């Protein structure tokens, strides 16, 4: 049984990315599709990698961290990759919590300023 393969266009549609984004991911070696002439085909491995890339982007990981993390699997295996992912996730959680705190401060300041301003013309 042959594994399912997606074309370049199908891959863009499946992951809701632009052709430019998909080409860039290939350029920085996040993805390595099979090539037949000028056509690109994405098999199960590339689909799994793209799923992980999109998840990493959702959580705010830099592309270089994602690339390094994906390389660990190929060179050191699943356990090393998962251990590294936990370290990256811990670091990202600290960053996201700091961003949330800054947003909360900004929202509170804006609400206060808006309330003060609205009293001047009521």
Buried (B, 14 or more C-beta within 10 A) or exposed (E): EEEEBBEBEEBBEBBEBEEEBBBBBBEEEBBEBEEEEEEBBBBEEBBEBBEBBBEBBEBEBEBEBBBEBBBBBEEEEEEEBEEBBEEBEEEBEEEEEEEEEEEEEEEEEEEEEEEEEEEEEE
